[in-house]
Amino acid sequence: MATAADVRRIALSLPETEEKLAWGMPTFRVRNKIFVSLADDDASIGVKCPIEDRVELIASEPDKFFLKEGHDDHYAWLRVRLAAVEDEQELRAILADSWRQAAPRRLAEEHRDVLDLPTG
């Protein structure tokens, strides 16, 4: 099971990431763009996710992925229940993918090998 401490440690290990409070919750940013936020109960996180991918992710793993109705409807965000994350490798993949979506393209390309992310 992943914890808020795991999220913080992994997020801050990603290039040019900093932590800032927003709406009373910790958020993690790359060049001032939020790529992950911790829920106030530390039980879930919000991550960037293309709107067109959310339905499939939620349908495939509804115990892990969800939307906060009325809040996430029109935004490219997805919620992840930390208790359902299998291991640190999966958490790192989720956070790295969200980081890549928020980071400027050049920065993401510079760190592609470090993040073990596909190009494109």
DSSP file (Angstrom, degrees, kcal/mol; ACC not computed):
  #  RESIDUE AA STRUCTURE BP1 BP2  ACC     N-H-->O    O-->H-N    N-H-->O    O-->H-N    TCO  KAPPA ALPHA  PHI   PSI    X-CA   Y-CA   Z-CA
    1    1 A M              0   0    0      0, 0.0    82,-0.2     0, 0.0     2,-0.2   0.000 360.0 360.0 360.0 133.2    0.0    0.0    0.0
    2    2 A A        -     0   0    0     80,-1.6     2,-0.3    83,-0.3    83,-0.1  -0.517 360.0-157.6 -82.2 152.6    1.3    3.4   -0.9
    3    3 A T     >  -     0   0    0     -2,-0.2     4,-2.2     1,-0.1     5,-0.1  -0.789  33.3-105.4-124.5 168.6    1.3    6.3    1.6
    4    4 A A  H  > S+     0   0    0     38,-0.3     4,-2.6    -2,-0.3     5,-0.2   0.870 122.5  56.5 -60.1 -36.8    1.3   10.0    1.5
    5    5 A A  H  > S+     0   0    0      2,-0.2     4,-2.5     1,-0.2    -1,-0.2   0.887 105.7  50.4 -63.3 -38.4    5.0    9.9    2.6
    6    6 A D  H  > S+     0   0    0      2,-0.2     4,-2.7     1,-0.2     5,-0.3   0.920 110.1  50.2 -63.9 -43.5    5.7    7.7   -0.5
    7    7 A V  H  X S+     0   0    0     -4,-2.2     4,-2.9     1,-0.2     5,-0.3   0.946 112.4  46.8 -59.0 -48.8    4.0   10.2   -2.8
    8    8 A R  H  X S+     0   0    0     -4,-2.6     4,-2.4     1,-0.2    -2,-0.2   0.935 114.0  47.1 -60.2 -48.1    6.0   13.1   -1.3
    9    9 A R  H  X S+     0   0    0     -4,-2.5     4,-0.7     2,-0.2    -1,-0.2   0.923 117.7  40.9 -62.2 -46.5    9.3   11.2   -1.6
   10   10 A I  H >X S+     0   0    0     -4,-2.7     3,-0.8     2,-0.2     4,-0.6   0.931 114.9  50.8 -70.7 -44.9    8.8   10.0   -5.1
   11   11 A A  H >< S+     0   0    0     -4,-2.9     3,-1.4    -5,-0.3    -2,-0.2   0.928 110.0  49.7 -58.9 -45.0    7.3   13.3   -6.4
   12   12 A L  H 3< S+     0   0    0     -4,-2.4    -1,-0.3    -5,-0.3     5,-0.3   0.665 102.8  62.6 -70.8 -14.4   10.1   15.3   -5.0
   13   13 A S  H << S+     0   0    0     -3,-0.8    -1,-0.3    -4,-0.7    -2,-0.2   0.626  84.3  96.1 -82.0 -12.9   12.6   13.0   -6.6
   14   14 A L  S X< S-     0   0    0     -3,-1.4     3,-1.4    -4,-0.6    82,-0.0  -0.505  94.6 -80.4 -78.4 148.3   11.3   14.0  -10.1
   15   15 A P  T 3  S-     0   0    0      0, 0.0    -1,-0.1     0, 0.0    -2,-0.1  -0.139 105.6  -6.3 -55.3 135.2   13.2   16.7  -11.9
   16   16 A E  T 3  S+     0   0    0      1,-0.2    15,-1.0    14,-0.1     2,-0.4   0.752  92.2 153.5  55.0  32.0   12.5   20.3  -10.9
   17   17 A T  E <   +A   30   0A   0     -3,-1.4     2,-0.3    -5,-0.3    13,-0.2  -0.717  18.3 178.7 -92.6 140.3    9.7   19.4   -8.6
   18   18 A E  E     -A   29   0A   0     11,-2.1    11,-2.8    -2,-0.4     2,-0.4  -0.969  23.9-126.4-135.8 155.3    8.7   21.5   -5.7
   19   19 A E  E     +A   28   0A   0     -2,-0.3     2,-0.3     9,-0.2     9,-0.2  -0.856  31.1 169.0-103.3 133.7    6.0   21.2   -3.0
   20   20 A K  E     -A   27   0A   0      7,-2.5     7,-2.5    -2,-0.4     2,-0.3  -0.996  33.6-117.4-141.1 144.6    3.5   24.0   -2.4
   21   21 A L  E     +A   26   0A   0     -2,-0.3     2,-0.3     5,-0.2    -2,-0.0  -0.637  36.0 170.1 -78.6 137.7    0.3   24.2   -0.4
   22   22 A A  E >   -A   25   0A   0      3,-2.6     3,-2.2    -2,-0.3    -2,-0.0  -0.965  69.4  -1.8-147.6 133.5   -2.8   25.0   -2.4
   23   23 A W  T 3  S-     0   0    0     -2,-0.3    -2,-0.0     1,-0.3    -1,-0.0   0.794 129.9 -61.6  56.1  28.6   -6.4   24.9   -1.1
   24   24 A G  T 3  S+     0   0    0      1,-0.2    -1,-0.3    16,-0.0    -3,-0.1   0.545 118.6 103.5  77.4   7.7   -4.9   23.7    2.2
   25   25 A M  E <  S-A   22   0A   0     -3,-2.2    -3,-2.6    -5,-0.0     2,-0.2  -0.909  78.8-103.7-122.5 148.8   -3.4   20.6    0.5
   26   26 A P  E     -A   21   0A   0      0, 0.0    12,-2.4     0, 0.0     2,-0.3  -0.515  40.2-174.2 -67.0 132.9    0.1   19.7   -0.5
   27   27 A T  E     -AB  20  37A   0     -7,-2.5    -7,-2.5    -2,-0.2     2,-0.5  -0.937  15.8-143.5-124.8 153.7    0.6   19.9   -4.3
   28   28 A F  E     -AB  19  36A   0      8,-2.9     7,-2.9    -2,-0.3     8,-1.3  -0.971  23.2-172.4-121.2 131.4    3.6   19.0   -6.3
   29   29 A R  E     -AB  18  34A   0    -11,-2.8   -11,-2.1    -2,-0.5     2,-0.5  -0.905  24.6-153.1-130.1 147.8    4.6   21.1   -9.3
   30   30 A V  E >  S-AB  17  33A   0      3,-2.3     3,-1.7    -2,-0.3   -13,-0.2  -0.990  94.2 -15.0-117.0 120.5    7.1   21.1  -12.1
   31   31 A R  T 3  S-     0   0    0    -15,-1.0    -1,-0.1    -2,-0.5     3,-0.1   0.904 131.2 -54.4  47.8  46.5    7.8   24.6  -13.3
   32   32 A N  T 3  S+     0   0    0      1,-0.2     2,-0.5    -3,-0.1    -1,-0.3   0.538 111.9 120.3  68.5  13.2    4.8   25.8  -11.3
   33   33 A K  E <   -B   30   0A   0     -3,-1.7    -3,-2.3    69,-0.0    -1,-0.2  -0.934  64.9-124.3-106.2 124.7    2.4   23.4  -13.0
   34   34 A I  E     +B   29   0A   0     -2,-0.5    -5,-0.2    -5,-0.2     3,-0.1  -0.433  36.5 165.3 -68.5 132.6    0.6   21.0  -10.6
   35   35 A F  E     +     0   0A   0     -7,-2.9    13,-1.0     1,-0.4     2,-0.3   0.500  68.0  17.5-121.9 -13.4    1.0   17.3  -11.5
   36   36 A V  E     -BC  28  47A   0     -8,-1.3    -8,-2.9    11,-0.2    -1,-0.4  -0.969  57.9-172.2-155.3 144.2   -0.1   15.7   -8.2
   37   37 A S  E     -BC  27  46A   0      9,-1.8     9,-2.4    -2,-0.3     2,-0.4  -0.997  21.0-131.7-134.9 143.2   -2.1   16.8   -5.2
   38   38 A L  E     - C   0  45A   0    -12,-2.4     7,-0.2    -2,-0.4     2,-0.0  -0.756  26.0-120.6 -90.5 136.6   -2.7   14.9   -1.9
   39   39 A A    >   -     0   0    0      5,-2.7     3,-1.9    -2,-0.4    -1,-0.0  -0.352  29.6-108.0 -68.9 158.2   -6.2   14.7   -0.6
   40   40 A D  T 3  S+     0   0    0      1,-0.3    -1,-0.1     2,-0.1    -2,-0.0   0.687 121.0  50.4 -65.9 -16.5   -6.7   16.2    2.9
   41   41 A D  T 3  S-     0   0    0      3,-0.1    -1,-0.3     0, 0.0    -2,-0.0   0.394 104.9-128.7 -98.5   3.5   -7.1   12.7    4.4
   42   42 A D  S <  S+     0   0    0     -3,-1.9   -38,-0.3     2,-0.2    -2,-0.1   0.623  82.3 108.6  60.3  15.6   -3.9   11.4    2.7
   43   43 A A  S    S+     0   0    0      1,-0.1    39,-2.2   -40,-0.1    40,-0.6   0.619  79.6  19.8 -96.1 -14.5   -5.9    8.5    1.3
   44   44 A S  E     - D   0  81A   0     37,-0.2    -5,-2.7    38,-0.1     2,-0.3  -0.955  62.2-147.0-148.5 166.4   -5.9    9.5   -2.3
   45   45 A I  E     -CD  38  80A   0     35,-2.0    35,-2.6    -2,-0.3     2,-0.4  -0.925  13.8-133.2-130.7 157.8   -4.1   11.7   -4.8
   46   46 A G  E     +CD  37  79A   0     -9,-2.4    -9,-1.8    -2,-0.3     2,-0.3  -0.948  29.9 178.7-107.9 135.4   -5.1   13.6   -7.9
   47   47 A V  E     -CD  36  78A   0     31,-2.8    31,-2.3    -2,-0.4   -11,-0.2  -0.934  35.6 -94.4-133.5 156.6   -3.0   13.3  -11.0
   48   48 A K  E     + D   0  77A   0    -13,-1.0    29,-0.3    -2,-0.3    53,-0.1  -0.488  49.8 163.3 -68.3 138.0   -3.1   14.6  -14.5
   49   49 A C        -     0   0    0     27,-2.3     5,-0.1    -2,-0.2    49,-0.0  -0.914  43.8-105.0-157.3 128.2   -4.8   12.3  -16.9
   50   50 A P    >>  -     0   0    0      0, 0.0     3,-1.8     0, 0.0     4,-1.0  -0.288  30.5-126.5 -54.9 136.7   -6.1   12.9  -20.4
   51   51 A I  H >> S+     0   0    0      1,-0.3     3,-0.7     2,-0.2     4,-0.6   0.866 108.7  58.2 -54.3 -39.1   -9.9   13.1  -20.2
   52   52 A E  H 34 S+     0   0    0      1,-0.2     4,-0.3     2,-0.1    -1,-0.3   0.681 106.4  48.9 -69.0 -16.4  -10.2   10.5  -23.0
   53   53 A D  H <> S+     0   0    0     -3,-1.8     4,-1.9     2,-0.1    -1,-0.2   0.640  91.9  78.7 -93.6 -17.1   -8.2    7.9  -20.9
   54   54 A R  H <X S+     0   0    0     -4,-1.0     4,-2.9    -3,-0.7     5,-0.3   0.902  87.5  54.0 -63.8 -44.8  -10.2    8.3  -17.7
   55   55 A V  H  X S+     0   0    0     -4,-0.6     4,-2.5     1,-0.2    -1,-0.2   0.916 110.9  46.7 -58.3 -45.1  -13.2    6.2  -18.5
   56   56 A E  H  > S+     0   0    0     -4,-0.3     4,-2.3     2,-0.2    -1,-0.2   0.913 113.2  48.4 -65.1 -43.1  -11.1    3.2  -19.5
   57   57 A L  H  X S+     0   0    0     -4,-1.9     4,-2.1     2,-0.2     8,-0.3   0.931 113.7  46.1 -63.5 -45.0   -8.9    3.4  -16.4
   58   58 A I  H  < S+     0   0    0     -4,-2.9    -2,-0.2     1,-0.2    -1,-0.2   0.910 113.7  49.2 -64.7 -41.7  -11.9    3.7  -14.0
   59   59 A A  H  < S+     0   0    0     -4,-2.5    -1,-0.2    -5,-0.3    -2,-0.2   0.870 113.7  46.3 -64.7 -36.6  -13.7    0.9  -15.8
   60   60 A S  H  < S+     0   0    0     -4,-2.3    -1,-0.2     1,-0.2    -2,-0.2   0.830 133.0  13.6 -77.6 -31.4  -10.6   -1.4  -15.6
   61   61 A E    >X  +     0   0    0     -4,-2.1     4,-2.7    -5,-0.2     3,-1.6  -0.516  65.9 164.4-143.8  70.6   -9.8   -0.7  -11.9
   62   62 A P  T 34 S+     0   0    0      0, 0.0    -1,-0.1     0, 0.0    -3,-0.1   0.726  77.8  59.6 -65.9 -20.6  -12.7    1.1  -10.2
   63   63 A D  T 34 S+     0   0    0      1,-0.1    21,-0.2    21,-0.1     3,-0.1   0.692 116.9  33.0 -76.9 -17.4  -11.2    0.3   -6.7
   64   64 A K  T <4 S+     0   0    0     -3,-1.6    17,-2.8     1,-0.2     2,-0.4   0.832 117.6  46.3-102.9 -46.3   -8.1    2.3   -7.7
   65   65 A F  E  <  +E   80   0A   0     -4,-2.7     2,-0.3    -8,-0.3    15,-0.2  -0.804  62.2 146.0-109.6 142.0   -9.2    5.1  -10.0
   66   66 A F  E     -E   79   0A   0     13,-1.9    13,-2.8    -2,-0.4     2,-0.4  -0.977  36.3-121.1-160.2 168.3  -12.2    7.5   -9.6
   67   67 A L        -     0   0    0     -2,-0.3     2,-1.1    11,-0.2    11,-0.1  -0.897  22.7-126.0-114.3 147.9  -13.4   11.0  -10.2
   68   68 A K    >>  -     0   0    0     -2,-0.4     4,-2.4     2,-0.0     3,-2.3  -0.828  41.9-127.9 -89.9 100.2  -14.6   13.5   -7.7
   69   69 A E  T 34 S+     0   0    0     -2,-1.1    -3,-0.0     1,-0.3    -1,-0.0  -0.158  88.0  17.8 -57.0 140.8  -17.9   14.2   -9.3
   70   70 A G  T 34 S+     0   0    0      1,-0.1    -1,-0.3     0, 0.0     4,-0.0   0.266 127.5  55.7  82.2 -12.0  -18.7   17.9   -9.8
   71   71 A H  T <4 S+     0   0    0     -3,-2.3     3,-0.3     4,-0.0    -2,-0.2   0.740 111.6  31.2-115.7 -45.3  -15.0   18.7   -9.5
   72   72 A D  S >< S+     0   0    0     -4,-2.4     3,-1.6     1,-0.2     5,-0.4   0.464  87.2 105.2 -95.1  -3.0  -13.0   16.7  -12.0
   73   73 A D  T 3  S+     0   0    0     -5,-0.4    -1,-0.2     1,-0.3    -4,-0.1   0.832  92.4  24.6 -51.1 -43.1  -15.7   16.5  -14.7
   74   74 A H  T 3  S+     0   0    0     -3,-0.3     2,-0.3    -4,-0.0    -1,-0.3   0.196 108.9  85.3-111.8  15.6  -14.2   18.9  -17.1
   75   75 A Y  S <  S-     0   0    0     -3,-1.6     2,-2.1     2,-0.1    -4,-0.0  -0.855  83.4-114.4-120.1 154.1  -10.5   18.7  -16.1
   76   76 A A  S    S+     0   0    0     -2,-0.3   -27,-2.3   -26,-0.0     2,-0.3  -0.402  77.6 116.6 -83.2  61.7   -7.7   16.4  -17.2
   77   77 A W  E     -D   48   0A   0     -2,-2.1     2,-0.3    -5,-0.4   -29,-0.2  -0.940  41.8-171.3-131.8 152.0   -7.5   14.9  -13.7
   78   78 A L  E     -D   47   0A   0    -31,-2.3   -31,-2.8    -2,-0.3     2,-0.3  -0.986  19.6-130.3-139.8 145.2   -8.0   11.5  -12.1
   79   79 A R  E     -DE  46  66A   0    -13,-2.8   -13,-1.9    -2,-0.3     2,-0.4  -0.764  17.3-160.9 -98.7 146.2   -8.1   10.4   -8.5
   80   80 A V  E     -DE  45  65A   0    -35,-2.6   -35,-2.0    -2,-0.3     2,-0.6  -0.992  15.4-136.6-129.8 124.4   -6.1    7.4   -7.2
   81   81 A R  E >   -D   44   0A   0    -17,-2.8     3,-1.3    -2,-0.4     4,-0.5  -0.710  13.1-151.0 -78.8 118.2   -6.8    5.6   -4.0
   82   82 A L  G >  S+     0   0    0    -39,-2.2   -80,-1.6    -2,-0.6     3,-1.2   0.843  92.1  62.4 -62.0 -34.6   -3.4    5.0   -2.4
   83   83 A A  G 3  S+     0   0    0    -40,-0.6    -1,-0.3     1,-0.3   -19,-0.1   0.753 103.4  51.4 -62.8 -22.8   -4.5    1.8   -0.6
   84   84 A A  G <  S+     0   0    0     -3,-1.3     2,-0.3   -21,-0.2    -1,-0.3   0.544  80.3 109.5 -92.6  -8.4   -5.1    0.2   -4.0
   85   85 A V    <   -     0   0    0     -3,-1.2   -83,-0.3    -4,-0.5     3,-0.1  -0.559  64.3-144.5 -71.8 127.5   -1.7    1.0   -5.5
   86   86 A E        -     0   0    0     -2,-0.3     2,-0.3     1,-0.1    -1,-0.1   0.895  61.1 -31.1 -64.2 -46.2    0.1   -2.3   -5.8
   87   87 A D     >  -     0   0    0      1,-0.1     4,-2.1    -3,-0.0     3,-0.2  -0.932  69.1 -79.9-162.6 179.6    3.7   -1.2   -5.0
   88   88 A E  H  > S+     0   0    0     -2,-0.3     4,-2.8     1,-0.2     5,-0.2   0.844 122.2  58.5 -64.1 -34.5    6.2    1.6   -5.2
   89   89 A Q  H  > S+     0   0    0      2,-0.2     4,-2.1     1,-0.2    -1,-0.2   0.911 107.6  46.2 -62.9 -42.2    7.0    0.9   -8.9
   90   90 A E  H  > S+     0   0    0      2,-0.2     4,-2.3     1,-0.2    -2,-0.2   0.920 112.7  50.1 -66.3 -42.6    3.3    1.4   -9.8
   91   91 A L  H  X S+     0   0    0     -4,-2.1     4,-2.7     1,-0.2     5,-0.2   0.926 110.3  50.3 -60.9 -44.4    3.1    4.6   -7.8
   92   92 A R  H  X S+     0   0    0     -4,-2.8     4,-2.9     1,-0.2     5,-0.2   0.904 109.9  50.9 -61.0 -40.8    6.3    5.9   -9.4
   93   93 A A  H  X S+     0   0    0     -4,-2.1     4,-2.2     2,-0.2    -1,-0.2   0.908 111.4  47.8 -63.9 -41.6    4.9    5.2  -12.9
   94   94 A I  H  X S+     0   0    0     -4,-2.3     4,-2.0     2,-0.2    -2,-0.2   0.938 116.0  43.5 -63.7 -47.4    1.6    7.0  -12.1
   95   95 A L  H  X S+     0   0    0     -4,-2.7     4,-2.7     1,-0.2    -2,-0.2   0.899 113.6  50.6 -67.4 -40.7    3.5   10.1  -10.7
   96   96 A A  H  X S+     0   0    0     -4,-2.9     4,-2.5    -5,-0.2    -1,-0.2   0.891 109.8  50.6 -65.4 -38.9    6.1   10.1  -13.5
   97   97 A D  H  X S+     0   0    0     -4,-2.2     4,-1.6    -5,-0.2    -1,-0.2   0.919 112.4  46.4 -65.0 -42.2    3.3   10.0  -16.2
   98   98 A S  H  X S+     0   0    0     -4,-2.0     4,-1.5     2,-0.2    -2,-0.2   0.907 111.5  52.3 -64.9 -42.0    1.5   12.9  -14.5
   99   99 A W  H  X S+     0   0    0     -4,-2.7     4,-2.7     1,-0.2     3,-0.4   0.926 106.9  53.2 -57.9 -46.0    4.8   14.8  -14.2
  100  100 A R  H  < S+     0   0    0     -4,-2.5    -1,-0.2     1,-0.2    -2,-0.2   0.861 107.0  52.1 -59.7 -37.1    5.5   14.2  -18.0
  101  101 A Q  H  < S+     0   0    0     -4,-1.6    -1,-0.2     1,-0.2    -2,-0.2   0.819 116.4  39.2 -70.4 -30.3    2.0   15.7  -18.8
  102  102 A A  H  < S+     0   0    0     -4,-1.5    -2,-0.2    -3,-0.4    -1,-0.2   0.780  99.1  89.3 -88.7 -29.6    2.7   18.8  -16.8
  103  103 A A  S  < S-     0   0    0     -4,-2.7   -72,-0.1    -5,-0.2     2,-0.0  -0.327  90.4 -97.3 -71.3 148.0    6.3   19.4  -17.6
  104  104 A P     >  -     0   0    0      0, 0.0     4,-2.5     0, 0.0     3,-0.3  -0.373  39.0-113.7 -58.6 145.0    7.4   21.4  -20.6
  105  105 A R  H  > S+     0   0    0      1,-0.2     4,-2.5     2,-0.2     5,-0.2   0.872 114.4  51.3 -52.2 -45.4    8.1   19.1  -23.6
  106  106 A R  H  > S+     0   0    0      1,-0.2     4,-2.3     2,-0.2    -1,-0.2   0.912 111.0  48.0 -62.5 -42.9   11.8   19.9  -23.7
  107  107 A L  H  > S+     0   0    0     -3,-0.3     4,-1.3     2,-0.2    -1,-0.2   0.919 111.7  50.2 -64.1 -43.5   12.3   19.2  -19.9
  108  108 A A  H  < S+     0   0    0     -4,-2.5     3,-0.3     1,-0.2    -2,-0.2   0.906 111.3  48.8 -61.3 -41.7   10.4   15.9  -20.3
  109  109 A E  H >< S+     0   0    0     -4,-2.5     3,-1.2    -5,-0.2     4,-0.3   0.892 106.4  56.6 -65.3 -39.5   12.5   14.9  -23.2
  110  110 A E  H 3< S+     0   0    0     -4,-2.3    -1,-0.2     1,-0.3    -2,-0.2   0.807 117.2  35.2 -60.3 -29.4   15.7   15.8  -21.3
  111  111 A H  T 3X S+     0   0    0     -4,-1.3     4,-2.4    -3,-0.3    -1,-0.3   0.192  81.2 113.7-112.4  14.7   14.7   13.4  -18.5
  112  112 A R  H <>>S+     0   0    0     -3,-1.2     5,-1.8     1,-0.2     4,-1.0   0.897  80.7  46.7 -54.9 -45.7   13.0   10.7  -20.5
  113  113 A D  H  45S+     0   0    0     -4,-0.3    -1,-0.2     1,-0.2     3,-0.2   0.896 112.1  50.0 -66.6 -39.8   15.6    8.0  -19.7
  114  114 A V  H  45S+     0   0    0      1,-0.2    -1,-0.2    -4,-0.2    -2,-0.2   0.888 116.8  41.2 -64.4 -38.6   15.6    8.9  -16.0
  115  115 A L  H  <5S-     0   0    0     -4,-2.4    -1,-0.2    -7,-0.2    -2,-0.2   0.571 102.1-133.9 -86.7 -10.1   11.8    8.7  -15.9
  116  116 A D  T  <5 +     0   0    0     -4,-1.0    -3,-0.2    -5,-0.2    -4,-0.1   0.930  53.6 150.1  54.9  48.2   11.7    5.6  -18.1
  117  117 A L      < -     0   0    0     -5,-1.8    -1,-0.2    -6,-0.1    -2,-0.1  -0.825  48.8-111.2-111.9 149.9    8.9    7.1  -20.1
  118  118 A P        -     0   0    0      0, 0.0     2,-0.1     0, 0.0    -1,-0.0  -0.362  36.0-111.4 -71.1 158.2    8.0    6.6  -23.7
  119  119 A T              0   0    0      1,-0.2   -10,-0.0    -2,-0.1   -11,-0.0  -0.379 360.0 360.0 -80.9 166.9    8.5    9.5  -26.1
  120  120 A G              0   0    0     -2,-0.1    -1,-0.2     0, 0.0   -11,-0.0   0.428 360.0 360.0 113.2 360.0    5.7   11.3  -27.8
